[in-house]
Amino acid sequence: MAGITWDFPEPHIMQVQVDATHIDVMKHTNNVVYLQWLEDVAWSHSQQLGLCAADYERLGYGMVARRHELDYLMPTFLGDELLLGTWIIDNDRLSTRRAFQFVRVSDGQTVLRGRTHLVCVDIKEGKVRRMPPEFQAAYQSPLQIKE
């Protein structure tokens, strides 16, 4: 998008608008809403890459969050339009790491930056397992940014 400085090239982008259900007693977007948006944009990206919840069920594997790091940089308010950007920045046989950057459309300001470490889990056993080939192919990252 023009005028926005993204942290990494070619983000997967989803647009949202802050509505009344997102606002807390402080009159800004509640922190827990940002976490939901992380999940929403990650699923949107996963679907674009060819993996959806039905594929997870069919294959018997899923990616689950092991760690989130979130930096809330600026508050957002009712009516704000945001662009939620995400990238897969690293992967190996067991896990992926995602970066997130949320930008307010009206002024181009980054309001949140985040990282999530996801591990592959056997759904039936609940144990960390090596990613199946479909996951390895879909979740490859051209960035490979080590943390």
C-alpha positions in Angstrom: 0.0 0.0 0.0 1.3 3.4 -0.9 2.5 5.6 1.9 3.0 2.8 4.4 6.4 1.6 5.5 6.1 -2.1 6.1 8.7 -3.9 8.3 9.2 -6.5 5.6 8.3 -6.8 1.9 5.0 -8.1 0.6 2.8 -8.5 3.7 -0.4 -10.5 3.7 -2.9 -7.8 4.5 -6.4 -7.8 6.0 -8.4 -4.7 6.7 -10.5 -4.2 9.8 -12.5 -1.3 11.3 -12.6 -0.7 15.0 -16.2 -1.0 16.1 -18.1 -0.6 19.4 -17.5 -4.2 20.4 -13.7 -3.6 20.3 -13.7 -0.7 22.7 -13.0 -1.1 26.5 -13.5 1.1 29.5 -10.4 3.2 28.5 -12.3 4.2 25.3 -9.8 2.5 23.0 -9.4 -0.9 21.4 -9.0 -3.6 24.1 -5.7 -5.5 24.1 -7.4 -8.8 23.8 -9.0 -7.7 20.5 -5.5 -7.3 19.0 -4.7 -10.9 19.9 -7.9 -12.0 18.1 -6.8 -10.0 15.0 -3.4 -11.7 15.1 -5.2 -15.0 14.8 -7.6 -13.7 12.2 -4.9 -12.4 9.9 -2.7 -15.5 10.4 -5.7 -17.8 9.4 -6.4 -15.5 6.4 -2.7 -15.8 5.3 -2.7 -19.6 5.9 -5.8 -20.0 3.7 -4.1 -17.9 1.0 -1.1 -20.3 1.3 -3.5 -23.2 0.8 -4.1 -24.5 4.3 -7.4 -24.1 6.2 -8.9 -25.6 9.3 -10.4 -28.5 7.3 -6.8 -29.3 6.1 -5.6 -29.4 9.6 -8.3 -31.8 10.6 -7.8 -34.0 7.5 -4.0 -34.2 8.1 -4.3 -34.5 11.9 -1.9 -31.7 12.6 -2.2 -28.0 13.5 0.0 -25.0 14.4 -0.5 -23.7 17.9 1.0 -20.6 19.6 3.9 -21.3 21.9 4.8 -17.6 22.5 3.4 -14.2 21.6 5.3 -10.9 21.9 3.2 -7.8 21.4 4.2 -4.2 21.4 1.2 -1.9 21.7 2.6 1.3 20.2 -0.4 3.6 19.9 -4.1 3.3 20.9 -6.8 2.9 18.3 -10.3 4.2 18.6 -13.9 3.7 17.4 -14.0 4.0 13.6 -10.3 3.7 13.0 -9.5 1.6 9.9 -6.5 -0.7 10.3 -4.4 -2.8 8.0 -3.2 -6.0 9.6 0.0 -7.2 8.0 1.7 -10.5 8.6 4.6 -12.5 7.3 6.2 -15.9 8.0 9.7 -14.8 8.9 11.2 -18.2 9.8 10.5 -21.9 9.8 12.0 -25.2 10.5 10.6 -28.8 10.7 8.8 -28.2 13.9 7.7 -24.5 13.9 7.2 -21.2 12.2 7.6 -17.7 13.4 5.3 -14.9 12.3 5.7 -11.2 12.4 2.8 -8.8 12.6 2.4 -5.1 11.9 -0.9 -3.2 12.4 -1.1 0.2 10.7 -3.8 2.9 11.0 -4.9 3.9 7.5 -5.7 7.5 8.3 -2.1 8.5 9.3 0.0 5.5 8.3 1.1 5.0 11.9 2.1 1.6 13.1 0.0 0.9 16.2 1.2 -2.7 17.0 4.1 -4.9 16.2 4.1 -8.5 17.2 5.8 -11.9 16.9 4.4 -15.3 17.3 6.2 -18.6 17.6 4.0 -21.5 16.4 4.7 -25.2 16.8 3.3 -28.1 14.9 1.1 -30.4 17.1 -0.4 -33.8 16.5 -4.1 -33.0 17.1 -5.0 -36.4 18.5 -2.0 -36.7 20.9 -1.5 -33.0 21.6 2.3 -33.4 21.2 4.8 -31.4 19.2 5.6 -33.2 15.9 7.5 -32.5 12.7 5.4 -30.6 10.2 3.8 -32.7 7.5 5.1 -32.0 3.9 2.0 -29.9 3.2 2.8 -27.6 6.1 6.5 -27.4 5.2 5.6 -26.4 1.6 2.9 -23.8 2.6 4.7 -22.2 5.5 8.1 -21.6 3.8 9.5 -18.2 4.3 11.6 -16.2 1.8 12.7 -14.0 4.7 14.4 -16.5 7.2 15.0 -13.9 9.9 16.5 -15.6 12.9 15.6 -14.3 16.3 
